[in-house]
Amino acid sequence: MERSGAGPPGVADKVFKFEDKTRQEKLSVSIPEVLDPQHGMHVWPCAVVLAQYLWTHRAELKGRTVLELGAGVSLPGVMAALLGAQVILSDSSDKPRCLENCRRSCEANGLQNVSVLGLTWGDVSPDLILLPKLDVVLGSDVFYDPEDFEDVLVTFVCLLRKNPEAQFWTTYQVRSADWSIEVLLHRWNLDCVEVPLARFGADEPELAGSSLPGSHSIQMMIITQKKDTAEIIQG
Ligand SMILES: C[S@@+](CC[C@H](N)C(=O)[O-])C[C@H]1O[C@@H](n2cnc3c(N)ncnc32)[C@H](O)[C@@H]1O
């Protein structure tokens, strides 16, 4: 894993190198990390797995409108922007340092057209309501505190109002066998499909030159509105 210390004090770039050997395509993403153990200051294992999913689905991302929730240092959102999506990065509105990290990650990759927004899960704010119609919502390791699980899903449900076909692409790190979003998915009329990591080459302890995935148990899920519900809302 490459690191460079050219940024401000306490910030070091981590470089992730994605590669498609069959098509001979490569993409490097530089993510400045803050030397601080708090959430949202560095890349989490889930982010590398979600970025690998985006890399293998890059043909679907071009021109799509994408929002990342709880982005922190924003590896997946930055990857989506580099792949040609119109991207909005967000983190909690009361975490200005995380919002600063989102901006720093954009700068590190020469991205000028990415918006950064304070969006707190479960908070139906004017900024949330005013978002454009989204195709894809990204969330890497946003289900890490069971107290927030429902708020994350409620935020996605609000976004479905503008586009009932929107998809939530999310990676989840299994930290306790007792945690589950099953009941909440049912309550909010959502469907969830788990994508096996082997299907997009993420079943490796090392990805994109990073050993972050390691032996963590990570799941890739696609959450959508239940089909019958989408039809009722559209009338
Ligand atoms: C475990 S970190 C994951 C960060 C990043 N997505 C990654 O995977 O590298 C969780 C992220 O969620 C953000 N977060 C926590 N509570 C939040 C809330 N109530 N609303 C929005 N974002 C929140 C944190 O600031 C942090 O960036």
The ligand as a MOL file (V3000), in Angstrom:
LIG
                    3D

  0  0  0     0  0            999 V3000
M  V30 BEGIN CTAB
M  V30 COUNTS 27 29 0 0 0
M  V30 BEGIN ATOM
M  V30 1 C -17.5170 3.5530 10.1000 0
M  V30 2 S -17.4000 5.1250 9.3760 0 CHG=1
M  V30 3 C -17.3570 4.7330 7.6460 0
M  V30 4 C -16.7520 5.8230 6.8260 0
M  V30 5 C -16.6220 5.5340 5.3320 0
M  V30 6 N -17.9270 5.3520 4.7510 0
M  V30 7 C -15.7540 4.3110 5.0930 0
M  V30 8 O -16.2920 3.2130 4.9650 0
M  V30 9 O -14.5190 4.4560 5.0420 0 CHG=-1
M  V30 10 C -19.0750 5.7750 9.5470 0
M  V30 11 C -19.3010 7.1160 8.9020 0
M  V30 12 O -20.6540 7.5010 9.1450 0
M  V30 13 C -20.7080 8.8550 9.5650 0
M  V30 14 N -21.8870 9.0340 10.4400 0
M  V30 15 C -22.0300 8.5940 11.7120 0
M  V30 16 N -23.2480 8.9270 12.2030 0
M  V30 17 C -23.8770 9.5950 11.2050 0
M  V30 18 C -25.1630 10.1750 11.0830 0
M  V30 19 N -26.0340 10.1410 12.1190 0
M  V30 20 N -25.5040 10.7660 9.9230 0
M  V30 21 C -24.6320 10.7860 8.8690 0
M  V30 22 N -23.3900 10.2500 8.9270 0
M  V30 23 C -23.0110 9.6570 10.0700 0
M  V30 24 C -19.4100 9.0440 10.3130 0
M  V30 25 O -19.0670 10.4210 10.4120 0
M  V30 26 C -18.4400 8.2490 9.4580 0
M  V30 27 O -17.9280 9.0100 8.4030 0
M  V30 END ATOM
M  V30 BEGIN BOND
M  V30 1 1 1 2
M  V30 2 1 2 3
M  V30 3 1 2 10
M  V30 4 1 3 4
M  V30 5 1 4 5
M  V30 6 1 5 6
M  V30 7 1 5 7
M  V30 8 2 7 8
M  V30 9 1 7 9
M  V30 10 1 10 11
M  V30 11 1 11 12
M  V30 12 1 11 26
M  V30 13 1 12 13
M  V30 14 1 13 14
M  V30 15 1 13 24
M  V30 16 1 14 15
M  V30 17 1 14 23
M  V30 18 2 15 16
M  V30 19 1 16 17
M  V30 20 1 17 18
M  V30 21 2 17 23
M  V30 22 1 18 19
M  V30 23 2 18 20
M  V30 24 1 20 21
M  V30 25 2 21 22
M  V30 26 1 22 23
M  V30 27 1 24 25
M  V30 28 1 24 26
M  V30 29 1 26 27
M  V30 END BOND
M  V30 END CTAB
M  END
